[in-house]
Amino acid sequence: QVQLVESGGGLVQPGGSLRLACVASGFTFQGIMNWYRQAPGKERELVATISSFGGNRNYADSVKGRFTISRDNAKKTVFLQMDNLKPEDTAVYYCNRASHWGQGTQVTVSS
């Protein structure tokens, strides 16, 4: 059974940092992994993508220079380091692999 389990969300002040993690099971981990987010009233958007061994990483323009995606294939885990967070980063963040999604983790940026 394919499972993606996110963790690491929470409430943080503007300018703060969070590190999200997504642990995968039930499938061969090598392959493109993605982080998406969905804010209230908005469509889900792709935030960051990482290739099988981390050689290629891509980011949404809105997070470039602030977010870093990485992975540990031995632990079947993908991370999203989020720095200099802004209120507009508030959303539920989802881990994704092809048609599989995690349950999401809430990130709230507010003073």
C-alpha positions in Angstrom: 0.0 0.0 0.0 1.4 3.4 -1.1 1.7 5.9 1.8 3.1 9.4 2.0 3.1 10.9 5.4 4.0 14.5 5.9 5.1 16.2 9.1 6.7 19.4 10.3 4.0 22.0 9.7 3.0 24.6 12.3 2.6 28.2 13.2 5.6 30.5 12.6 6.1 34.2 12.5 7.0 36.0 9.3 10.7 35.6 8.5 10.8 32.3 10.4 11.7 28.8 9.1 10.1 25.3 9.0 11.3 22.0 7.7 8.7 19.7 6.3 9.3 15.9 5.9 7.5 13.3 3.9 8.1 9.6 4.5 7.2 7.3 1.8 6.3 3.6 1.8 4.8 1.0 -0.4 6.6 1.8 -3.6 10.1 2.2 -5.1 11.2 5.6 -3.8 13.5 6.5 -6.7 11.6 8.8 -9.0 10.4 12.4 -9.1 9.0 13.7 -5.9 7.0 16.9 -5.5 5.8 19.3 -2.9 2.5 21.1 -3.6 0.5 23.6 -1.5 -3.1 24.7 -1.4 -4.2 27.9 0.3 -7.8 28.6 1.3 -9.9 29.4 -1.8 -7.0 28.8 -4.2 -6.0 26.0 -6.5 -3.3 23.5 -5.5 0.0 24.7 -6.8 3.4 23.0 -7.4 6.0 24.4 -5.1 9.1 22.2 -5.7 10.3 19.1 -7.6 13.3 16.9 -7.1 14.6 14.2 -9.4 15.4 10.6 -8.4 18.9 11.4 -7.0 18.5 15.1 -6.4 20.5 16.3 -9.4 17.6 18.4 -10.7 15.5 20.6 -8.5 12.9 23.1 -9.6 10.9 25.7 -7.7 7.9 27.9 -8.2 9.0 31.5 -8.7 7.2 32.5 -5.5 9.6 30.4 -3.4 12.9 30.5 -5.3 15.7 31.5 -3.0 13.7 30.8 0.1 12.7 27.1 -0.1 15.0 24.1 -0.6 13.9 20.6 -1.6 16.0 17.6 -0.7 15.8 13.8 -0.3 17.3 10.9 1.6 16.7 7.8 -0.5 18.0 5.5 2.1 15.2 6.8 4.5 12.6 7.2 1.7 12.1 10.7 2.8 11.8 14.0 1.0 12.2 17.4 2.8 11.2 20.9 2.2 13.3 23.5 4.0 11.3 26.8 4.1 13.2 29.9 5.2 12.1 33.6 5.3 8.5 32.5 5.4 5.8 35.0 4.4 2.1 35.2 5.3 1.4 34.3 1.7 3.1 30.9 2.3 0.2 29.9 4.5 -1.3 26.8 3.1 -1.6 23.0 3.5 1.5 21.4 2.1 1.3 18.1 0.3 3.8 15.5 -0.7 3.2 13.9 -4.1 4.5 11.1 -6.3 2.6 10.5 -9.5 -1.1 9.9 -8.5 -0.3 9.5 -4.8 -0.8 12.2 -2.2 -0.1 12.6 1.5 -2.7 13.9 3.9 -1.0 17.3 4.0 0.5 19.4 6.8 -0.7 22.9 7.7 1.7 25.8 7.6 0.6 29.1 9.0 2.7 32.2 8.8 1.4 34.9 11.1 2.5 37.4 13.7 
